[in-house]
């Protein structure tokens, strides 16, 4: 999954580069999402994302601290989410309910239109064409690593990192289509930049979980060595 997402990200980058020569000489095309921006000419693309990088560093430290504190009690992460104002719904067959709108269990960004109408009707028992951000899960015990991945994405959204607007998330659901170069080139410059951000947010969450699992595995091995009276040096 991680390798495939990186492959698609590279494909989108390639599509962006191919689009550049089509712009008139010295023409400037700009993209901004609030925390980062990019400017493209017929010669080069320059990105200015210092604010995003700063937010990412703060995000990593904050999420790591919260998750490690609740490593044995992933349910506490859901409590944290709910106390922060995000709706949490645990319901039988959540996976089947979400499959009708091509969503998966976990964090779901705000939606509008018919998909929102369906989710509100089934999950919230009300009629509305807009949904807020929410967590939707089956009523089962939580896996700390799966929950950490979704918690990381949710925290990124709450910090207003780019890639979470509705149009981009809809493209992200179709992300595997863009491994095809022709499909990738159908995207506008702004859509390409936004989709790159969405992929990066998911990769950031995956990398966080991989790092967390390695740390936990290392800690478990060290504890086992101590129990056996061996050196705790890793």
DAQUIJO-V904652 format. One record per backbone hydrogen bond with DSSP energy under -0.5 kcal/mol. NH is the residue of the N-H (numbers start at 1). CO is the residue of the C=O. E is the energy in kcal/mol with one decimal. If there is no record, write none. Layout:
# DAQUIJO-V904652
<<NH:CO:E> <NH:CO:E>>
This chain:
# DAQUIJO-V904652
<<5:1:-2.4> <6:2:-2.0> <7:3:-2.2> <8:4:-2.3> <9:5:-2.5> <10:6:-2.3> <11:7:-1.9> <12:8:-2.5> <13:9:-2.2> <14:10:-2.1> <15:11:-2.1> <16:12:-2.2> <17:13:-2.1> <18:14:-2.1> <19:15:-1.5> <20:16:-1.2> <21:17:-0.7> <22:19:-1.1> <23:20:-1.8> <27:24:-2.3> <29:40:-2.6> <31:38:-2.4> <33:36:-2.3> <37:48:-2.2> <38:31:-2.7> <39:46:-2.7> <40:29:-2.7> <41:44:-2.8> <46:39:-2.8> <48:37:-3.6> <49:47:-0.5> <52:35:-1.0> <53:49:-2.3> <54:50:-2.3> <55:51:-2.4> <56:52:-2.6> <57:53:-1.9> <58:54:-1.9> <59:55:-2.8> <60:56:-2.6> <61:57:-1.9> <62:58:-2.5> <63:59:-3.0> <64:60:-2.1> <65:61:-1.9> <66:62:-2.2> <67:63:-3.0> <68:64:-2.4> <69:65:-1.4> <70:66:-1.1> <70:67:-0.6> <71:68:-1.0> <73:70:-0.9> <76:73:-2.1> <77:74:-1.1> <78:74:-1.0> <79:75:-1.8> <80:76:-2.2> <81:77:-2.2> <82:78:-2.5> <83:79:-2.6> <84:80:-1.1> <85:82:-1.7> <86:81:-1.8> <87:133:-0.9> <89:135:-3.1> <91:89:-0.5> <91:137:-2.6> <94:91:-1.2> <97:93:-2.4> <98:94:-2.5> <99:95:-1.4> <100:96:-0.7> <100:97:-0.8> <101:98:-1.7> <102:99:-1.4> <103:98:-2.2> <106:136:-2.7> <108:134:-3.2> <111:131:-0.5> <113:129:-1.8> <117:113:-2.1> <118:114:-2.5> <119:115:-2.3> <120:116:-2.8> <121:117:-2.2> <122:118:-2.5> <123:119:-2.9> <124:119:-0.8> <124:120:-1.1> <125:120:-0.7> <126:120:-1.6> <128:126:-0.6> <131:111:-2.5> <134:108:-2.2> <135:87:-2.8> <136:106:-2.3> <137:89:-2.9> <140:138:-2.3> <144:142:-0.5> <147:143:-2.8> <148:144:-2.1> <149:145:-1.8> <150:146:-1.8> <151:147:-2.8> <152:148:-2.3> <153:149:-1.6> <154:150:-2.4> <155:151:-2.6> <156:152:-2.1> <157:153:-2.1> <158:154:-2.5> <159:155:-1.6> <160:157:-1.9> <161:156:-2.3> <169:165:-2.4> <170:166:-2.0> <171:167:-1.8> <172:168:-2.4> <173:169:-1.6> <174:170:-0.6> <174:171:-0.9> <175:172:-1.7> <177:174:-2.1> <178:174:-0.6> <178:175:-1.2> <179:176:-1.2> <180:177:-1.6> <181:179:-0.6> <184:180:-2.4> <185:181:-1.9> <186:183:-1.1> <187:184:-1.3> <192:188:-2.5> <193:189:-2.4> <194:190:-2.3> <195:191:-2.6> <196:192:-2.2> <197:193:-1.6> <198:194:-2.1> <199:195:-2.5> <200:196:-2.2> <201:197:-2.3> <202:198:-1.8> <203:199:-2.7> <204:200:-2.8> <205:201:-1.8> <206:202:-2.3> <207:203:-3.0> <208:204:-2.1> <209:205:-2.0> <210:206:-2.4> <211:207:-2.4> <212:208:-2.4> <213:209:-2.8> <214:210:-2.0> <215:211:-2.1> <216:212:-2.4> <217:213:-2.3> <218:214:-2.4> <219:215:-2.3> <220:216:-2.3> <221:217:-2.2> <222:218:-2.1> <223:219:-2.4> <224:220:-2.1> <225:221:-2.0> <226:222:-2.1> <227:223:-2.3> <228:224:-1.5> <229:226:-1.2> <230:225:-3.1>>
